Amino acid sequence: MIRALSEAQRRDWLRLARTENVGPVTFDQLIQRYGEPSLALAALPDLARRGGRINPIRIPTEAQAEAELAAGAALGARLICACEPDFPQPLAALDPPPPLIWTRGKIELLRRPTVAIVGARVASAAGQRFARGLAAELGEAGLVVVSGMARGIDGAAHEAALGTGTVAVLGGGIDDVYPPEHGELYGRICRDGCVVSESEPGRTAVARDFPRRNRIISGLSQAVVVVEAELRSGSLITARLAAEQGREVLAVPGSPLDPRAKGCNDLIRQGAAICEGAEDVLRALEGLRGFREPDRRFAPPPGPEPDDGLREKVAALLSPTAVSRDEIARAAGGPPAAVFAALVELALAGRAELQAGGMVAAC
């Protein structure tokens, strides 16, 4: 549901998104259940206690939320919540979308068709040359190039697309320039492109932030092109997320003698389209329809509340191996709405991890 938020609602939306143990799935479930972020915030302490939490759950104060908003404003950045009209449609179509993003620069680029180009940080000269050429040609065709502003392929793609439109998605805050040598590039993207981050301003990225960043890179894009990637790399995570999100995945084939080609060759082996130039990307995009936001209601009828017995039965069914929420509901034998409510309570207590795609695992 697209709607405008008052200043108080935006502050509460931010507080809920920054609450301990509230990820995108839990946030989405809470908004569907309570309708308003203020009502969800009021319910959080009791929900976490029922899930088995002993210590109070950490909820940002109004002053802390106001401080984050002020820090973003001082940078010239803008906060966009998932329900607001300017939230990028491709991200809104994710299930669930990130609750909010910070943006800096030309946000109108987020309304244009986009393609992600990602790849190795320690990239070959040939790989960087290919990324530059591909980004330039896609830009000339009217596409915005999205990447992660990392060394190597990312940086080459951004440089080539600055004149036609590029979006950099950061793992840290909207002002977290990494690597440091990309300071000038960052400044140029802020001026001529757009920078996007899910994290609060001033935050320095840590390892767990990059999968979230990769999800936004793929989520913003109609297609993801991997230029170079070893078998264990963040670029392959981006490609996997893109496939799960229904995006097109393309890979540039390479020599079997180069470890940086093994990831791309493996993607092709698994069904990714071969990319030898911009025409392959444009062909893959032919006939694609626009993104449609999932049918979400902000104030659904309340479902049955889980009792202690059902809640602990659900907790006992969880394991480190992720399974679907529907599978948990079948095994628990309770009403699905009550099982899903129990999972939210367990997540708030730090006993369950709600993942995208309806999956859940024990923490």
N, C-alpha and C positions, 0 to 999 in steps of 0.2 A: 504494500500500500504506500503510495507516494503522498507525502504530506509535509507541510511546513512545521517547524518546531519553534516554540518560543525560546527566549534566552534561558529560562529556567529548565525547560525540557531538554535543550541541548546540553546544559550543564549536567543534568541527571543522566542523560544518554552517555555522556563521557564518563561519569562516575561509574556507571554500571559496566561499561566496557573495560575500565581499568581495575575492576574489583578482582581480588585474588580468586583464582580458579575459574574465572569466567572467560572462556574462549568463545570463538564465533558460534559454535553449536549451542553451548549453554546460553549465551546471550540471546540467540534466536528463539530458543525454547521459552526463555523467561518473558520475552516480549510477546510471543504468541499467547502465553498463559495469562499475563497480567495486563497487556495492552499498553500501559504507560510505564516508562522507566522508573518514575517515582514510586509506583506501587510495587514494582519488582525489588527496588532497593529496600523498601520497608519490610518485604517478606524475607530477604536474604538471611538474616541472622537465624530465624526459626527454621528455614529450609536446611541450612548448613548443620544446625544442631540435630535435626531429625536424621540427617544423613550420617551422623556419628561424629561430627566435629566437636572437639572439647574446647579449644581456644576460639575466641570470637573471630569471625572472618574479617579480613582487612578490606574495608570499603573506603575509597578516597573521600575526604571531606569536601564540602563545598568550596572551601578556601583552596584546597589542592587542585580541584578542577579549574577554578578561576585562574590559578597560577599557570596551569598548562595553556589555557586559552590566551592568557596575556603573553606568554612566551612565544606562542605561534604568531600572534598578531605583531609582536615586535620584529619578527623575521619577515613580515609581509606574507605569511602563509595563511591558508584558509582551511578550516575544519569542515568536512562534508560528512554528514551522517547518512547511513545506508537508506533511510526512508526519504531523504530530501531529493527534490527534483534534479539537482545538479550532480547527484551521485552517478558515476559512470554506469551506463546500462549493462555492459558486459559483466561488471562486478556484481551488480544487483541481481543478475541471472544466476549467480552461483548459489549452491545450496549447501551451507548457508553463505551469505556474503560476509565480508569483514564488516564489523559494526560501524566502522568509520575510517576515514583516511584524512591525512593532512596533505595539502597540495601547495605547490609554490611555482609560480610562472603562469603560463598560458593554459588555463584549464579547458579552454575550448578544444584543445587537441584531444582531450579525453572523449569527445563526442564524435571523432572521426574514426574510420576503419583503421585498425592497428594490426601489426605483425611483430612478433618478438623475434629477435636474433640473439642467441646466447651461445656460449662456448667456453673453451678453456681459458684460464687466466694466463698460463704460460703457453701462449699460442705461437704457432709457427708464423713466419713472415708471409707464407702463402695463404694461411688461414685468415690472417688479418687483412690481406689484400682482397680475398674473396668476400669477407664480411663488409668491407668498405664498398666494394662494387655492388654487392647485393642491396645494401642499405640505400645507396644512392639511387639505384634503379627503382626500388620500391617507393622511395620518396617521390621520384619523378612521376610514378604511376598514381600518386595521390594518397599513399598509405603512410601512416605514422609508424615509426620504428620504436619499439619498446625494448629496453634491456635493463641490466642491473648495475651499470656504471663500474663494473669490476675491471681489472686489468685485462689486456688481451682482446678477445673477440668483442666483449661488451663495449669497451672504450672505442674500438675501431668503428663499430656500428653507429654509436652516438655521434662521433665526429663527422661521419659521412652524411648523417641525416639532419644535422643541425639546421641547414637551410630550408628543409622541407617539413620538418616536424619530428621531434623525438621526445620520448618520455623515459625518465630514469626512475626506477623503483629502488628505494633504499631499505636496507635491513634495520638500520638504526633510525634515529630521529630525522626529521626533514632537513636538519642542519649537520648531519653526521657525514662528513666528507671522507670516504674511504675508497681506494687508497689515497693517501695524502697528496700524491703527485697529480691527482685528478682535480685539484682545487680549481684550476683555471677552467677545466671542462665543466665542472659543477656550476661555476658562475655563468658560463655561457648557456648552459641548459636552463638555469633559472631565468635568464633573460629571454632566450629565444625558444625554449622548449618548456617542459613541465617536469617537476620533481614530485614524486608521490611516496608517502610513507604511512604505514599503519602505526608506527611507534610514536611516543611522545617526543616533542622537541627536546634536544639536549641529551637524548639517550644514545650511548655508544653501542653499536651492534655486537651481539655475542652469537655463538654458534646456533642457538635455538631460534634466532630471529630469521635466519636465511631461508628455511623452508617456508615460513610465512611470506617472506618477500617473493620467493619463487611462485607461490600460489597466486599472488597478485600479478606478477609478470604474465603468467599464462592466462589468468582470469581477465586481464584487460585486452587480450589479443584474440583475433580470429584464428591465427595460426602461429605456431612456434617452429622456428628453424634452428636446428643445432648444427653449428659449423664444425667445431672440434670438441671432443669430449673423451676422456678416459672412461673405463668401465665403471669406476666409482667416482662420480662427480655430481655437483649440484645441477649441472645442465641436464643430466638425465632425470633428476628429480623434477625439474621444470617440465620436461617432456612427458613424464608419467602423469603429472598433474593435469597437463593440457589434454591428454587422452581421456582422463577421467572426467574432465569438464566438457568433453565433446568438441574440443578444438582440433584443428588439423595439425598434424605433426609431420615435419619434414626433416631430413638429415642429409648432410653433405657427405658423400662417400669419400674414403681416403685409402691410402696405402696400408695394407695389413702389417707393414714393417714399422708404422708409426703408432705408438701407444695412444696418441691423441685421436686416432681414427677409429679405434676399437669400439668406443661407445656409439659413434654414429653408425658404423657398419652393423652393430648389433641392433640398433633401432630399426634399420632397414630390414634386417632379418626378421624382426618381429612385426613388420607391416607398415612402418613409416614410409612415406613417399620420398623418393630420391629428389634432392634439390641440386641442380647443376646451374641454376641461374634464376633470375626474377620470374621468367616465364613459367617455371614450375610452380612457384608460389601463387602467381596470379591464376593459373589453371586450377590449383587446388581450392582457391577461393570462389571460383565460378559456381553460381547457383546457391551459395550459402545464404540462408535467411538471417534476419536480424535476431538479436537475443530477446527472449521473452522472460520477463520476471516471473518466478514461481508464484503460485497462488498462496499468499500468506495473509492471514487476518491478524490484526493487532489486538483484537479482543474476542477470542473464541469462547464458546460456552465452557465453563469449568468442568473438568473431568473428575472422576473419582480420586480421592486422595489415597495414597498408599498407606497401609498400616505397617507396624514394625515387623510383623512376620513376613509380609511380601517384600519389604525393603531389604531385609537380611537374606531372604531367599535369592533376590536379584544379585546382591553383593557376592553371594557364594558361587553364583554362576559365572562370574567374571574371571578372566585370566589374562595374562600378558598378551595372548593372541587375540587380536581384534575380531569380533563377530558382529553381525548386524543386530540392531535393536529389535527387529522383528523376531530373530532367532531367540534372543533373551526372553522376549514376551511369550513365545511359544513354550519355552522350557519352564518358565516360571508359572505358567498356567493362570495368570491374572489378567485383568482387563488391560489392553495395550496402553491406554491413556494413563492408568495408574502405574504401570511398569516404567513408562517414559518419565513420569513425574519422579519416580524413585531414582532413576538414573541421574536426573538433574540434581537431586538432593545429594546423592553419592558423589557427584562431580564437585559440587560446592564444598563437600567435606574432604576433598582430595583423595577419594577412594576409587574414582572412576575417571576415565578420560573419554569424553565424547568427541568423536572424530567426524570429519566430513564424510558424506556418502552414507550416513546412517550407521556408521560403525562405532563400536564401543569396546574398551579394554580396561583391565584393572591398572591402576597406577602403581 
